[in-house]
Amino acid sequence: MKLLKKALMGTVAATFAVSGSMAGEKWDMPMAYSATNFHSANGVQFAKCVTTGTGGDIEIVVHPSGSLFKGGEIKRAVQTGQAPIGERLLSGHQNENAVFGFDSVPFLATSFDDAEKLWKSAKPELEKVLDDQGLVLLYSVPWPPQGMYFKKEVKSVADMKGVKFRSYNSATARLAELAGMLPVSIEAAEISQAFATGVAEAMISSGSTGYDRKIWESLTHFYEVDAWLPRNSVIVNKGVWGGVSDASKNVIRGCAELAEYSGTWRSKEYTGFTLAGLRAGGMTVGPAGQGLVDELKEIGKTMTAEWLEKSGDAGKSIVDKFSSMK
């Protein structure tokens, strides 16, 4: 990581030498998660890298916790130019195009290594979709593996019936439906209040989200099922990007490459740390029983078939490329 950082910062420094230090423009960058979340911290470092590397020609200012736009509003805000740049969980938009949900296909990629292979397989297709929507992808970082949170012991899918389940995209909503739960759409910034007031009673998410939101104050069990590793992506408005000088584009691309690498490293390191934090908070943390895992995988087969049908040739291409790498 140190060698990569040195090489990339060398590129940034070289570009800075020719970009000058004229009065620049300010890019507000909305992010959905808390300032302490590793994605947000990574975004702040990316912003500093760009601001410094362009000599202030482009100053990126990060707005975490959905303070500028809520999570579900960020992508549209960037598309319409209300914000020039932003970070979004693109799987939250798979109702627009199923390709956005490539990272939320249950049990397709369940480790960081497989998630990286899936990302390489999906990136070309994803960039095509974004380009058609007037967006440019800068970088993407995975969350830790997704586990299931409950306020009671759960040994089978039958134990989930009727539970109010927080969903963050159509995949999590569908999982809830197939398991007999009641999906409730809740933004990340609203998680603590939702569980404290009983609006939701369970969710599938990473240890990171639960740790950041002190979820042990409302829930009792976290089951490691490693269902998938969703990704947050930083996108920029295509029109805005077209107006950026070549020198500044080189800086931004270098900073983005560093952010993707460092963000992935942070995610890996944060996985064990946050699970330990959940335990310290009083939660029961551990792998789900094999019976429950088998039942969830059956649900996963149904969801995979549904996603492949919706995503068509693009989805098949992604899965075929991914399978060839394994």
C-alpha positions in Angstrom: 0.0 0.0 0.0 2.9 2.4 0.8 4.4 1.8 -2.6 1.1 2.4 -4.4 0.5 5.5 -2.4 4.0 6.8 -3.2 3.5 6.2 -7.0 0.1 7.7 -7.1 1.1 10.8 -5.1 4.0 11.2 -7.4 1.6 11.4 -10.3 -0.5 13.9 -8.4 2.5 16.0 -7.5 3.7 16.0 -11.1 0.3 17.1 -12.4 0.1 19.7 -9.7 3.3 21.2 -11.0 1.6 22.0 -14.3 -1.9 22.7 -13.1 -1.0 25.8 -11.2 -2.9 27.4 -8.4 -5.6 29.6 -9.9 -8.8 30.4 -8.1 -10.7 27.1 -8.3 -14.2 25.7 -8.1 -15.9 24.0 -5.2 -17.4 20.6 -5.5 -19.8 19.6 -2.8 -19.7 15.8 -2.3 -22.8 14.3 -0.5 -22.3 11.0 1.3 -25.0 9.0 3.1 -23.1 7.5 6.0 -21.8 9.0 9.3 -18.6 11.0 9.4 -17.0 8.2 11.4 -17.8 5.5 8.9 -14.8 4.2 7.0 -16.4 5.1 3.6 -16.8 8.7 4.7 -13.3 8.9 6.2 -12.0 7.5 2.9 -14.0 10.1 1.0 -12.5 12.9 3.1 -9.0 11.7 2.2 -9.9 11.5 -1.5 -11.2 15.1 -1.3 -8.0 16.3 0.3 -6.0 14.5 -2.3 -7.9 16.2 -5.2 -7.9 19.6 -3.6 -4.2 19.5 -2.9 -3.2 17.8 -6.2 -5.1 20.3 -8.3 -3.6 23.2 -6.4 -7.1 24.3 -5.3 -8.4 24.4 -8.9 -11.0 21.9 -7.7 -11.9 21.9 -4.0 -14.0 18.9 -2.9 -16.0 19.4 0.3 -17.5 16.3 1.9 -21.0 16.3 3.4 -21.5 13.0 5.4 -24.6 11.6 7.2 -27.0 12.5 4.4 -26.7 16.1 5.5 -26.8 17.6 2.0 -28.9 14.9 0.2 -30.3 11.7 1.7 -28.8 8.5 0.4 -31.6 7.8 -2.0 -31.4 11.3 -3.4 -27.6 11.5 -4.1 -27.5 9.7 -7.5 -30.3 11.9 -8.9 -28.6 15.0 -7.5 -25.4 14.2 -9.3 -27.2 13.4 -12.5 -29.1 16.7 -12.5 -26.1 18.8 -11.5 -27.4 19.7 -8.1 -24.2 18.2 -6.8 -21.2 17.7 -9.1 -20.0 14.6 -7.3 -21.3 12.1 -4.7 -21.1 8.7 -3.2 -23.9 6.2 -3.6 -24.8 2.5 -2.9 -25.7 1.9 -6.6 -27.6 -1.3 -5.8 -30.2 1.0 -4.3 -31.1 1.8 -7.9 -31.5 -1.6 -9.5 -35.1 -0.8 -10.2 -33.7 1.5 -12.9 -31.3 -1.1 -14.3 -30.7 -4.6 -12.9 -27.0 -4.2 -13.6 -26.8 -1.9 -10.5 -27.6 -5.0 -8.4 -24.7 -7.1 -9.4 -23.1 -6.8 -6.0 -26.2 -7.9 -4.1 -26.8 -11.3 -5.7 -26.9 -13.6 -2.7 -24.0 -15.9 -2.2 -22.4 -15.1 -5.6 -19.4 -13.4 -4.1 -19.0 -14.0 -0.4 -15.3 -13.0 0.3 -13.2 -9.9 -0.5 -11.2 -11.9 -3.1 -14.4 -13.0 -4.9 -15.9 -9.5 -4.6 -12.9 -8.0 -6.3 -13.2 -10.5 -9.2 -16.9 -9.8 -9.5 -16.1 -6.0 -9.5 -13.6 -6.5 -12.4 -16.3 -8.5 -14.2 -19.0 -6.0 -13.7 -17.2 -2.7 -14.1 -17.4 -2.4 -17.9 -21.1 -3.1 -17.9 -21.7 -0.7 -15.0 -19.7 2.1 -16.7 -21.9 1.7 -19.8 -25.1 2.2 -17.8 -23.7 5.1 -15.9 -22.4 6.8 -19.1 -25.9 6.5 -20.6 -27.3 8.2 -17.5 -24.8 11.1 -17.7 -22.5 9.8 -15.0 -18.8 8.9 -14.7 -17.5 6.4 -12.2 -14.4 7.4 -10.2 -14.0 4.7 -7.7 -15.8 2.0 -5.8 -15.2 0.4 -2.3 -16.8 -2.8 -0.9 -18.5 -3.1 2.5 -17.5 -5.9 4.8 -19.6 -9.2 4.2 -23.3 -8.8 5.0 -24.7 -10.5 8.1 -28.1 -10.6 9.7 -29.2 -8.7 12.8 -32.1 -9.6 15.0 -33.4 -8.8 18.5 -33.9 -12.5 19.2 -32.2 -15.9 18.6 -32.9 -17.2 15.0 -32.3 -20.8 14.0 -34.4 -21.0 10.9 -36.2 -18.9 8.3 -39.4 -19.8 10.1 -38.2 -17.8 13.1 -38.1 -14.7 10.9 -41.8 -14.7 9.9 -43.5 -11.4 10.5 -40.4 -9.6 11.6 -40.1 -5.9 10.4 -36.9 -5.9 8.3 -35.0 -2.8 7.3 -34.2 -2.9 3.6 -31.8 -0.6 1.7 -32.3 -1.9 -1.9 -34.7 -4.1 -3.8 -32.5 -7.2 -3.1 -32.9 -6.8 0.6 -36.6 -6.2 0.3 -36.9 -9.3 -1.8 -34.9 -11.3 0.7 -37.3 -10.2 3.4 -40.4 -11.2 1.3 -39.0 -14.6 0.5 -38.2 -15.2 4.2 -41.7 -14.1 5.3 -40.5 -10.8 6.8 -42.0 -7.4 6.3 -39.6 -5.1 4.4 -39.3 -1.4 5.5 -37.2 1.0 3.5 -34.9 2.9 5.9 -31.9 5.1 5.0 -28.6 4.5 6.8 -28.8 7.9 8.7 -32.2 6.8 10.1 -31.2 3.3 11.4 -30.8 4.2 15.1 -34.1 5.9 15.4 -35.9 3.2 13.4 -34.7 0.4 15.7 -35.2 2.4 18.9 -38.8 3.1 18.0 -39.6 -0.4 16.7 -40.1 0.7 13.1 -37.7 -2.1 12.2 -36.6 -5.2 14.2 -34.0 -6.8 11.9 -31.7 -6.1 9.0 -29.0 -7.5 6.8 -25.9 -5.3 6.8 -22.2 -5.3 7.7 -20.7 -5.2 11.1 -19.6 -1.7 10.2 -23.1 -0.3 10.0 -24.2 -1.9 13.3 -21.1 -0.7 15.0 -21.3 2.9 13.7 -25.0 3.1 14.9 -24.5 1.3 18.2 -27.1 -1.2 17.2 -26.6 -3.2 20.4 -28.8 -0.6 22.1 -31.7 -2.2 20.3 -30.8 -5.6 18.9 -29.2 -8.6 20.4 -27.9 -11.0 17.7 -25.6 -10.8 14.7 -25.3 -13.8 12.5 -22.3 -14.0 10.1 -23.8 -15.3 6.8 -21.5 -13.5 4.4 -24.4 -13.1 1.9 -22.6 -10.6 -0.3 -20.3 -7.5 -0.2 -22.2 -4.5 -1.6 -20.2 -1.5 -2.9 -20.3 2.3 -2.5 -19.3 4.1 -5.6 -18.2 7.7 -6.1 -19.7 9.2 -9.3 -19.3 12.6 -11.0 -21.7 14.4 -13.4 -20.6 13.8 -17.0 -21.0 17.4 -18.0 -19.0 18.6 -15.1 -16.3 16.0 -15.8 -16.2 17.2 -19.5 -15.2 20.6 -18.3 -12.3 19.5 -16.2 -8.8 20.0 -17.6 -6.7 17.0 -18.6 -4.2 17.9 -15.9 -6.9 17.9 -13.2 -8.5 14.7 -14.6 -5.2 12.9 -14.2 -5.0 14.1 -10.6 -8.6 13.0 -9.8 -8.0 9.6 -11.5 -4.8 9.1 -9.4 -6.6 10.1 -6.2 -9.5 7.8 -7.1 -7.2 4.8 -7.6 -5.6 5.4 -4.3 -9.1 5.8 -2.6 -10.3 2.5 -4.1 -7.2 0.7 -2.8 -7.1 2.3 0.6 -10.9 2.0 1.0 -10.8 -1.7 0.3 -7.9 -2.1 2.8 -9.9 -0.2 5.4 -13.0 -2.4 4.8 -10.9 -5.6 5.4 -9.4 -4.2 8.6 -12.7 -2.8 9.8 -14.4 -6.2 9.5 -12.8 -7.8 12.5 -12.7 -4.6 14.5 -16.5 -4.0 14.2 -17.5 -7.5 15.0 -15.4 -7.3 18.2 -17.1 -4.0 18.9 -20.6 -5.6 18.5 -19.5 -8.2 21.0 -18.2 -5.6 23.4 -21.5 -3.9 23.2 -23.2 -7.0 24.5 -24.4 -8.7 21.2 -24.2 -12.4 20.5 -22.0 -12.6 17.4 -21.1 -15.7 15.4 -21.7 -17.8 12.3 -25.3 -18.7 11.5 -26.3 -22.4 12.0 -25.9 -24.6 8.9 -29.6 -25.2 8.7 -30.3 -21.5 8.5 -27.5 -21.0 6.0 -28.9 -23.8 3.8 -32.4 -22.2 3.8 -30.9 -18.8 3.0 -29.0 -20.2 0.1 -32.2 -21.7 -1.3 -33.7 -18.2 -1.2 -30.4 -17.0 -2.8 -31.0 -19.4 -5.8 -34.4 -17.9 -6.4 -33.0 -14.3 -6.2 -30.1 -15.2 -8.5 -32.4 -16.6 -11.2 -34.6 -13.5 -10.9 -31.7 -11.1 -11.2 -30.3 -13.0 -14.3 -33.7 -12.7 -15.9 -33.9 -9.0 -15.3 -30.3 -8.2 -16.2 -30.4 -10.1 -19.4 -27.3 -10.4 -21.5 -25.4 -7.9 -19.4 -26.0 -9.9 -16.2 -25.1 -13.2 -18.0 -21.8 -11.6 -19.2 -20.9 -10.5 -15.7 -21.6 -13.9 -14.2 -19.8 -15.7 -17.0 -16.7 -13.5 -16.6 -16.7 -13.9 -12.9 -17.1 -17.7 -13.1 -14.1 -17.9 -15.4 -11.9 -16.2 -12.8 -12.7 -18.6 -10.0 
